[in-house]
Amino acid sequence: MTKYPKKTCEIDRLVTHQKLVTAALAGKKNQQRRAGVYGYPGEQFVLEGTAFVITDLRQEVLSNMTEADAQSEGYPNLEFYKDLIIKMHPGMEWDEHQEVWVHEFEKIDAE
């Protein structure tokens, strides 16, 4: 088992913006980058009555983020993602060396 640090926030705070919730529900979002750990692999969370499970958790630097990663975050491209992050966090600058935790998740099929 991989050792992860203690959570910095609860899993129910992983995906909160309505547009991103909608993207996750539509299957267009399966990653969320955060400065800390919000959930561990195997842990579940619910968005508007739909269950999701964390499938992977890894740390990486923002410079490793690709166009495909930005799309997996629910955005059309990496430049859009960068611009929006800067707008959401006044006074913040994009730091290519910033370490983030990538939470990958998938919808749990209802049986």
CORGI-V28248 format. One record per pair of residues at least 24 apart in sequence whose C-alpha atoms are under 7 Angstrom apart, sorted by the first residue. I is the first residue (numbers start at 1). GAP is how many residues later the second one is. Records with the same first field share a line. If there is no record, write none. Layout:
BEGIN
I: GAP / GAP
END
This chain:
BEGIN
7: 29 / 30 / 31 / 32
8: 28 / 29 / 30
9: 28 / 29
10: 28
11: 27 / 28 / 34
12: 33
14: 24
20: 54
21: 26
23: 51
28: 44 / 46
29: 43 / 44 / 45
30: 42 / 43 / 74 / 75 / 76
31: 41 / 42 / 71 / 72 / 73 / 74
32: 41 / 70 / 71 / 72
33: 67 / 68 / 69 / 70
34: 66 / 67 / 68
35: 65 / 66
36: 64 / 65
37: 64
51: 56 / 57
52: 53 / 54 / 55 / 56
53: 52 / 53 / 54 / 55
54: 49 / 50 / 51 / 52
55: 49 / 50 / 51
56: 47 / 48 / 49
57: 44 / 45 / 46 / 47
58: 43 / 44 / 45
59: 40 / 41 / 42 / 43
60: 39 / 40 / 41
61: 35 / 36 / 37 / 38 / 39
62: 34 / 35 / 36 / 37 / 38
63: 33 / 34
END
